[in-house]
């Protein structure tokens, strides 16, 4: 249900006599679970609504007729409850976290409403039949689904949940119900890769374009795996075979349906796919196409810089920039900075690839770097004679709306420990990097 916290003047709700504290309990006789119900019905022009009076507790059903897209003019008490994960996946990253970090990092969400609104991946193992029907009725599309495998027995094994095998039936109903799906498979070597991956891809492609793609993602392995399911890390040869399999399947399908994570290209030593391969980059938060988009944006930004400055751009004052990077992105970042130096006169730019000692050196992506590892790496760089006028820090090393690293260190804390203030945050990809380096 939704508890009303504000009723706007001259609104439909005001005309109906709704007050702060009243509760909306149903729309068209369907129980109201959260604000998604409200948003859906605001897009329709007629429906019934059941309201519970705050004083008497009496429930009244009223018929609503309004212009399509017009709201009722109410605000609600925020519901912070989320549907949590019921699985014990053999590859779960949360199970590989060290103790003592902030509580939110240990929350295992598996909430289809967050999948629809935020792009979070869900397994659907905690989804009831009513929940499935609600997704279709409200057209909560697209959804991001952690399929992993379409082999029911294998999925039960990998997710360690007896309900995990329902995925075949769930995908079928959702796709036929008009829901678009972005899927992923976290690949565990010798489990759901190879022929199993081929089987999964072919089963899912039967629903294309409702099932729009299947991301292939390597298992994240930290140093905190003692007592957990044994999983091999992937190397260059494995990555080459995986990319060959992906190319073969995509050729069979005639479209880029399987989307391999950027990490496979890095380990295989192969060129990244062109940006067009990734469409609208719907799976970029999954590490899919991030590098290609970054290269595309950087080139566009540099071209714009020269085009707007008579073919050449020069800094008013020479400077040395130090770009913080994860190990896997080091080569690409060096390549980008060379182009930036050619275009921006007076710029000297270097990459500092930071080893992840917090989670273990098998974790090489930039987004999982911690403040304490960055601090140690910069101190070592300085001790070896490295010099810089500014540090450029990728924004994905911190919380989205707060300058806090995974380890709990703040940006201000990093500046204080380094005794250096000029740390600039890039949250805008290639465009943001060029803007920082050129000013």
C-alpha positions as CSV (number, residue, x, y, z in Angstrom):
1,X,0.0,0.0,0.0
2,X,1.0,3.7,-0.4
3,X,0.7,6.1,2.5
4,X,0.0,9.6,1.4
5,X,2.3,12.3,2.7
6,X,1.2,15.3,0.6
7,X,-1.9,16.3,-1.4
8,X,-1.4,19.0,-3.9
9,X,-3.8,21.9,-4.3
10,X,-6.3,21.8,-7.3
11,X,-5.5,18.1,-7.8
12,X,-7.7,15.1,-8.5
13,X,-6.8,13.8,-5.0
14,X,-7.9,17.1,-3.4
15,X,-11.2,16.9,-5.2
16,X,-11.7,13.4,-3.9
17,X,-11.1,14.5,-0.4
18,X,-7.9,12.5,0.2
19,X,-5.8,13.6,3.1
20,X,-2.3,13.1,4.4
21,X,-2.2,9.7,6.2
22,X,-4.8,8.0,4.0
23,X,-3.6,4.9,2.2
24,X,-4.1,3.7,-1.3
25,X,-4.5,-0.1,-1.0
26,X,-5.6,-1.2,-4.5
27,X,-6.0,-0.2,-8.2
28,X,-8.6,-2.0,-10.3
29,X,-8.9,-4.5,-7.4
30,X,-5.2,-5.3,-7.7
31,X,-3.3,-4.9,-4.4
32,X,-1.1,-1.8,-4.5
33,X,2.5,-2.9,-3.6
34,X,4.6,0.2,-4.4
35,X,4.8,3.4,-6.4
36,X,5.2,1.4,-9.6
37,X,1.4,0.7,-9.4
38,X,0.7,4.4,-9.1
39,X,3.0,5.4,-12.0
40,X,1.4,2.8,-14.2
41,X,-2.2,3.9,-13.6
42,X,-1.2,7.6,-14.0
43,X,-0.5,6.6,-17.6
44,X,-4.1,5.4,-18.1
45,X,-7.3,7.5,-18.4
46,X,-9.7,5.4,-16.2
47,X,-9.4,3.0,-13.3
48,X,-10.8,2.3,-9.9
49,X,-8.8,3.1,-6.7
50,X,-9.4,1.8,-3.2
51,X,-8.4,4.1,-0.3
52,X,-8.3,3.4,3.4
53,X,-9.3,6.4,5.6
54,X,-6.6,7.2,8.2
55,X,-9.2,7.8,11.0
56,X,-11.8,5.2,10.6
57,X,-9.9,2.5,8.7
58,X,-12.8,2.3,6.3
59,X,-12.0,1.4,2.7
60,X,-13.7,3.2,-0.1
61,X,-13.4,2.5,-3.9
62,X,-13.7,5.4,-6.3
63,X,-13.8,5.5,-10.1
64,X,-11.2,7.8,-11.6
65,X,-11.4,9.4,-15.1
66,X,-8.7,11.7,-16.1
67,X,-6.4,12.8,-19.0
68,X,-3.8,10.2,-19.9
69,X,-0.5,11.0,-18.2
70,X,-2.2,13.3,-15.6
71,X,-1.3,12.4,-12.0
72,X,-3.5,12.3,-9.0
73,X,-1.4,15.0,-7.3
74,X,-0.2,13.1,-4.3
75,X,3.2,12.1,-2.8
76,X,3.9,9.0,-0.7
77,X,6.0,7.8,2.2
78,X,9.1,6.3,0.8
79,X,9.3,2.5,1.0
80,X,12.9,1.5,1.6
81,X,12.1,-2.3,1.8
82,X,13.6,-4.3,-1.0
83,X,13.1,-7.9,-2.1
84,X,16.3,-9.7,-1.0
85,X,18.2,-12.6,-2.6
86,X,17.2,-16.2,-1.6
87,X,20.2,-17.8,-3.4
88,X,23.6,-19.0,-2.3
89,X,25.3,-18.6,-5.7
90,X,28.7,-20.3,-6.0
91,X,30.1,-17.2,-7.6
92,X,28.4,-14.6,-5.3
93,X,30.7,-11.5,-5.0
94,X,29.1,-10.4,-1.7
95,X,30.2,-13.7,-0.1
96,X,33.8,-12.7,-1.0
97,X,33.7,-9.3,0.8
98,X,36.0,-8.7,3.8
99,X,34.3,-8.0,7.1
100,X,34.0,-4.6,8.6
101,X,32.8,-2.6,5.6
102,X,29.6,-0.5,5.5
103,X,26.4,-2.5,5.9
104,X,24.9,-1.6,2.6
105,X,27.7,-3.5,0.8
106,X,26.5,-6.8,2.2
107,X,22.8,-6.4,1.1
108,X,21.9,-9.0,-1.6
109,X,19.0,-7.4,-3.4
110,X,17.0,-9.4,-5.9
111,X,14.1,-7.0,-6.5
112,X,12.4,-6.8,-9.9
113,X,11.2,-3.3,-9.2
114,X,14.8,-2.2,-8.9
115,X,15.6,-4.1,-12.1
116,X,13.0,-2.1,-13.9
117,X,13.8,1.3,-12.3
118,X,17.6,1.0,-11.9
119,X,18.8,-1.7,-14.2
120,X,19.8,-4.1,-11.4
121,X,20.1,-7.7,-12.3
122,X,17.7,-10.2,-10.7
123,X,17.5,-14.0,-10.7
124,X,13.7,-14.2,-10.3
125,X,14.0,-17.1,-7.9
126,X,12.0,-15.2,-5.2
127,X,9.3,-14.3,-7.8
128,X,5.8,-15.6,-7.0
129,X,3.3,-16.4,-9.7
130,X,1.5,-13.2,-8.7
131,X,4.7,-11.2,-9.0
132,X,5.2,-12.6,-12.5
133,X,1.7,-11.6,-13.5
134,X,2.2,-8.1,-12.0
135,X,5.3,-7.5,-14.1
136,X,3.4,-8.4,-17.2
137,X,0.2,-6.4,-16.2
138,X,2.2,-3.3,-15.4
139,X,4.6,-3.8,-18.3
140,X,7.7,-3.4,-16.2
141,X,10.0,-3.4,-19.2
142,X,12.9,-3.8,-19.8
143,X,14.1,-6.1,-17.0
144,X,17.7,-7.2,-16.4
145,X,17.8,-11.0,-15.6
146,X,20.7,-13.1,-14.3
147,X,19.9,-16.2,-16.3
148,X,23.4,-17.8,-16.1
149,X,22.1,-21.0,-17.8
150,X,18.9,-22.3,-19.3
151,X,19.7,-25.8,-18.1
152,X,17.3,-26.1,-15.0
153,X,19.4,-28.7,-13.2
154,X,22.6,-26.7,-13.7
155,X,21.0,-23.5,-12.6
156,X,19.8,-25.1,-9.4
157,X,23.4,-26.3,-8.7
158,X,25.0,-22.9,-9.5
159,X,22.4,-20.8,-7.6
160,X,21.9,-23.4,-4.9
161,X,18.2,-22.7,-4.9
162,X,15.6,-25.4,-5.6
163,X,13.4,-22.9,-7.3
164,X,16.1,-21.7,-9.8
165,X,15.0,-24.2,-12.4
166,X,11.8,-22.2,-13.1
167,X,13.8,-19.8,-15.2
168,X,12.8,-21.5,-18.5
169,X,9.1,-21.1,-17.7
170,X,9.6,-17.5,-16.4
171,X,11.5,-16.4,-19.5
172,X,8.8,-17.9,-21.7
173,X,6.0,-16.1,-19.9
174,X,7.8,-12.7,-19.7
175,X,8.8,-12.7,-23.3
176,X,5.4,-13.7,-24.5
177,X,3.9,-11.1,-22.2
178,X,5.7,-8.3,-24.0
179,X,8.5,-7.8,-21.5
180,X,11.9,-7.0,-23.0
181,X,14.8,-8.7,-21.3
182,X,18.5,-8.0,-21.0
183,X,20.1,-11.2,-19.8
184,X,23.5,-12.1,-18.3
185,X,25.5,-15.3,-17.7
186,X,28.2,-15.1,-15.1
187,X,30.5,-17.8,-16.5
188,X,32.0,-20.3,-14.2
189,X,34.8,-22.3,-16.0
190,X,33.8,-25.9,-16.8
191,X,30.3,-25.3,-15.5
192,X,28.1,-23.0,-17.7
193,X,30.5,-22.1,-20.4
194,X,31.4,-24.1,-23.6
195,X,28.6,-26.2,-24.9
196,X,26.3,-25.2,-21.9
197,X,26.7,-21.5,-23.0
198,X,25.9,-22.5,-26.6
199,X,22.7,-24.2,-25.3
200,X,21.7,-21.2,-23.2
201,X,22.3,-18.8,-26.0
202,X,20.3,-20.8,-28.5
203,X,17.4,-21.2,-26.1
204,X,17.3,-17.5,-25.3
205,X,17.6,-16.5,-28.9
206,X,14.3,-18.2,-29.7
207,X,12.7,-15.2,-27.9
208,X,14.7,-12.5,-29.8
209,X,14.0,-9.6,-29.9
210,X,12.0,-9.9,-26.7
211,X,15.2,-11.2,-25.2
212,X,17.5,-8.6,-26.6
213,X,20.9,-9.8,-25.6
214,X,23.0,-12.1,-23.4
215,X,26.0,-10.7,-21.6
216,X,28.9,-13.0,-20.9
217,X,30.6,-12.0,-17.7
218,X,33.6,-13.5,-15.9
219,X,33.3,-14.5,-12.3
220,X,34.7,-11.9,-9.9
221,X,37.3,-13.6,-7.7
222,X,38.7,-11.9,-4.6
223,X,41.2,-13.2,-2.1
224,X,38.4,-13.8,0.4
225,X,37.3,-17.2,-1.0
226,X,38.4,-19.5,1.8
227,X,35.9,-22.3,2.2
228,X,33.9,-21.3,-0.9
229,X,33.1,-23.2,-4.1
230,X,36.4,-23.6,-6.1
231,X,36.4,-21.5,-9.2
232,X,39.2,-21.0,-11.6
233,X,40.3,-17.6,-12.8
234,X,40.3,-17.1,-16.5
235,X,43.5,-16.5,-18.6
236,X,44.3,-15.4,-22.1
237,X,43.7,-18.8,-23.7
238,X,40.4,-19.2,-22.0
239,X,39.3,-15.7,-23.1
240,X,40.3,-16.3,-26.7
241,X,38.2,-19.5,-26.8
242,X,35.3,-17.7,-25.2
243,X,35.5,-14.8,-27.8
244,X,35.7,-17.3,-30.6
245,X,32.6,-19.1,-29.3
246,X,30.8,-15.7,-29.1
247,X,31.7,-14.8,-32.6
248,X,30.6,-18.1,-33.9
249,X,27.2,-17.9,-32.2
250,X,26.6,-14.3,-33.3
251,X,27.4,-15.3,-36.9
252,X,24.8,-18.1,-36.5
253,X,22.2,-15.7,-35.2
254,X,23.0,-12.9,-37.6
255,X,23.0,-10.2,-34.9
256,X,25.3,-9.3,-32.0
257,X,23.2,-11.2,-29.4
258,X,26.0,-12.4,-27.1
259,X,27.9,-9.5,-25.6
260,X,31.3,-10.4,-24.0
261,X,32.6,-8.4,-21.1
262,X,35.5,-6.1,-21.9
263,X,37.8,-8.1,-19.6
264,X,37.8,-11.0,-22.0
265,X,39.3,-8.7,-24.8
266,X,41.9,-7.4,-22.4
267,X,43.0,-10.9,-21.3
268,X,42.9,-12.2,-24.9
269,X,44.9,-9.3,-26.2
270,X,42.3,-8.6,-28.8
271,X,40.9,-5.4,-30.2
272,X,37.6,-4.3,-28.7
273,X,34.4,-4.4,-30.8
274,X,33.4,-1.2,-32.5
275,X,30.8,0.9,-30.6
276,X,28.1,0.0,-33.1
277,X,28.3,-3.6,-31.9
278,X,26.8,-2.6,-28.5
279,X,23.8,-0.8,-29.8
280,X,22.6,1.7,-27.2
281,X,25.0,0.2,-24.6
282,X,22.2,-1.2,-22.5
283,X,24.6,-3.4,-20.6
284,X,27.4,-0.9,-20.0
285,X,27.0,-1.1,-16.2
286,X,27.9,-4.8,-16.6
287,X,31.3,-3.9,-18.1
288,X,30.0,-4.5,-21.6
289,X,31.2,-2.0,-24.2
290,X,32.5,0.4,-21.7
291,X,35.9,0.7,-23.3
292,X,34.5,1.1,-26.8
293,X,32.2,3.9,-25.6
294,X,35.1,5.5,-23.8
295,X,37.2,5.5,-26.9
296,X,34.3,6.8,-29.1
297,X,33.6,9.7,-26.6
298,X,37.3,10.6,-26.3
299,X,37.8,10.8,-30.0
300,X,34.7,12.9,-30.5
301,X,35.7,15.2,-27.6
302,X,39.2,15.7,-29.1
303,X,37.8,16.4,-32.6
304,X,35.5,18.9,-31.1
305,X,38.3,20.5,-29.2
306,X,40.4,21.1,-32.3
307,X,37.5,22.0,-34.5
308,X,36.5,24.8,-32.1
309,X,40.0,26.1,-31.8
310,X,41.3,26.4,-35.4
311,X,42.7,22.8,-35.5
312,X,45.0,23.2,-32.6
313,X,44.5,23.6,-28.8
314,X,47.0,24.8,-26.3
315,X,46.8,25.0,-22.5
316,X,47.3,28.4,-21.0
317,X,49.8,26.8,-18.6
318,X,51.7,23.5,-19.0
319,X,50.6,20.7,-16.6
320,X,51.3,17.1,-15.7
321,X,48.2,15.0,-15.2
322,X,48.1,11.6,-13.5
323,X,45.2,9.3,-14.4
324,X,44.3,6.6,-11.9
325,X,43.4,3.3,-13.5
326,X,42.7,-0.3,-12.7
327,X,45.3,-2.8,-14.1
328,X,43.0,-4.0,-16.9
329,X,42.4,-0.5,-18.3
330,X,46.1,0.5,-18.2
331,X,46.8,-0.2,-21.9
332,X,43.7,1.5,-23.2
333,X,44.2,4.6,-21.0
334,X,47.8,4.9,-22.1
335,X,46.6,4.8,-25.7
336,X,44.0,7.5,-25.0
337,X,46.4,9.8,-23.2
338,X,48.9,9.7,-26.1
339,X,46.2,11.0,-28.4
340,X,45.3,13.7,-25.8
341,X,48.9,14.8,-25.6
342,X,49.1,15.1,-29.4
343,X,46.0,17.2,-29.4
344,X,46.4,19.3,-26.3
345,X,49.7,21.3,-26.4
346,X,51.3,21.7,-23.0
347,X,49.9,18.5,-21.6
348,X,51.9,15.7,-20.1
349,X,49.7,12.8,-19.0
350,X,50.6,9.5,-17.3
351,X,48.6,6.5,-16.2
352,X,49.0,5.0,-12.7
353,X,47.7,1.4,-12.8
354,X,46.8,0.6,-9.2
355,X,47.0,-3.0,-8.0
356,X,44.0,-4.1,-6.0
357,X,45.5,-5.3,-2.7
358,X,42.2,-4.8,-0.9
359,X,40.3,-7.5,-2.8
360,X,43.3,-9.3,-4.3
361,X,45.2,-8.8,-7.5
362,X,42.9,-11.0,-9.4
363,X,40.4,-8.1,-9.3
364,X,41.7,-5.7,-12.0
365,X,38.8,-3.4,-12.9
366,X,38.9,0.3,-12.0
367,X,35.5,0.4,-10.4
368,X,36.6,-1.9,-7.5
369,X,39.6,0.2,-6.5
370,X,39.7,1.4,-2.9
371,X,40.9,4.7,-1.5
372,X,43.6,3.0,0.6
373,X,45.0,1.2,-2.5
374,X,45.0,4.4,-4.5
375,X,46.7,6.2,-1.6
376,X,49.4,3.6,-1.4
377,X,50.0,3.6,-5.1
378,X,50.3,7.4,-5.4
379,X,52.7,7.5,-2.4
380,X,54.9,4.9,-4.1
381,X,54.7,6.8,-7.4
382,X,55.9,9.9,-5.7
383,X,58.7,8.1,-3.8
384,X,60.0,6.8,-7.2
385,X,60.2,10.4,-8.5
386,X,56.9,10.7,-10.2
387,X,55.5,14.2,-10.4
388,X,52.1,15.6,-11.2
389,X,50.1,18.8,-11.0
390,X,46.7,17.1,-10.8
391,X,45.3,13.6,-10.2
392,X,42.4,12.5,-12.3
393,X,40.2,10.0,-10.5
394,X,37.5,7.9,-12.3
395,X,34.1,8.6,-10.7
396,X,33.2,4.9,-10.6
397,X,35.7,4.3,-7.8
398,X,33.2,6.0,-5.5
399,X,29.5,5.9,-4.6
400,X,27.3,7.5,-7.2
401,X,26.1,10.5,-5.1
402,X,28.8,10.6,-2.4
403,X,32.6,10.8,-2.5
404,X,33.2,7.7,-0.5
405,X,35.4,4.7,-1.7
406,X,34.4,1.1,-1.1
407,X,36.8,0.8,1.8
408,X,35.1,3.7,3.6
409,X,37.7,6.3,2.9
410,X,36.4,9.6,1.7
411,X,37.8,11.8,-1.0
412,X,38.6,14.5,1.6
413,X,40.4,11.8,3.6
414,X,42.5,10.8,0.6
415,X,43.4,14.5,-0.1
416,X,44.4,14.9,3.6
417,X,46.5,11.7,3.6
418,X,48.3,12.7,0.4
419,X,48.6,16.3,1.4
420,X,47.4,17.2,-2.1
421,X,44.2,19.0,-3.0
422,X,44.0,19.0,-6.8
423,X,42.2,15.7,-7.3
424,X,39.6,16.0,-10.1
425,X,36.8,13.5,-10.5
426,X,35.7,12.3,-13.9
427,X,32.1,11.0,-14.0
428,X,31.5,11.8,-17.7
429,X,33.6,9.1,-19.5
430,X,35.7,10.2,-22.5
431,X,34.0,13.6,-22.7
432,X,34.8,14.3,-19.0
433,X,38.4,13.2,-19.4
434,X,39.1,15.5,-22.3
435,X,37.4,18.4,-20.5
436,X,39.6,17.9,-17.4
437,X,42.8,17.5,-19.3
438,X,42.2,20.6,-21.4
439,X,41.4,23.0,-18.5
